[in-house]
Amino acid sequence: MELVIHGTSFPGTRNPHVALQVGRDEPVDVVPGDAASATWTTQLRLVTATDGATDVRGPAVQGKKGERFVYLTWGDVVAAGSFRMVRRAKLMLAPVLENPSAQHATATVTLTDDKGAPRAARVPPTHVTWTFS
């Protein structure tokens, strides 16, 4: 399954930047915090666990079985081009498990929190819209 994350409503400051986190700490497709929008794409694989439950795996998937998520990582980009993580937003993947026959999932995420800061911690369901096809 292809997962497309469409980020909207950026906080409006160049730093921190935001990226999809792959693996333990690799930011992919880094975008400035004052962008109008951004899109990140990654692959997900639904598998049957030994207990018969469906699980999700992939290069950007984090967390333990039953609580899988992907991180959108916020970080400062310094002059040398390095990315220094300052916070992360968790996009929970439970809706993916509820749509196992889909080939394509899109999550549209509001990237500014209610205080005008970069969204961090678990993204509330009210700030992400899922579509499946």
Long-range contacts (C-beta under 8 A, 24 or more apart in sequence): 1-43, 1-44, 1-45, 1-46, 1-96, 1-102, 1-103, 1-104, 1-105, 2-41, 2-42, 2-43, 2-44, 2-103, 2-104, 2-105, 3-41, 3-42, 3-43, 3-44, 3-58, 3-60, 3-70, 3-96, 3-105, 3-106, 3-107, 4-39, 4-40, 4-41, 4-104, 4-105, 4-106, 4-107, 5-39, 5-40, 5-41, 5-42, 5-70, 5-72, 5-91, 5-106, 5-107, 5-109, 6-37, 6-38, 6-39, 6-106, 6-107, 6-108, 6-109, 7-31, 7-35, 7-37, 7-38, 7-39, 7-40, 7-72, 7-109, 7-111, 8-37, 8-108, 8-109, 8-110, 8-111, 9-110, 9-111, 9-112, 10-34, 10-35, 10-36, 10-37, 10-38, 10-111, 10-112, 11-111, 11-112, 11-116, 11-117, 11-118, 12-112, 15-76, 15-77, 16-74, 16-75, 16-76, 16-86, 16-87, 16-118, 17-74, 17-75, 17-76, 17-77, 17-83, 18-72, 18-73, 18-74, 18-75, 18-111, 18-118, 19-72, 19-73, 19-75, 19-83, 20-60, 20-70, 20-71, 20-72, 20-73, 21-60, 21-62, 21-70, 21-71, 21-72, 21-73, 21-88, 22-59, 22-60, 23-59, 25-73, 25-85, 27-73, 27-75, 27-83, 27-85, 28-60, 30-75, 30-77, 30-83, 32-77, 33-74, 33-118, 40-72, 42-70, 44-93, 44-96, 44-105, 46-96, 46-97, 46-100, 54-97, 54-100, 55-97, 56-93, 56-96, 56-97, 61-93, 62-90, 67-92, 68-92, 68-93, 68-94, 68-96, 68-97, 69-93, 69-122, 72-109, 72-111, 72-119, 74-118, 74-120, 87-118, 87-120, 88-120, 89-118, 89-119, 89-120, 89-121, 89-122, 89-123, 90-121, 90-122, 90-123, 91-123, 91-128, 92-122, 92-123, 95-130, 95-132, 99-132, 102-132, 102-133, 103-133, 104-132, 104-133, 105-130, 105-131, 105-132, 106-130, 106-131, 106-132
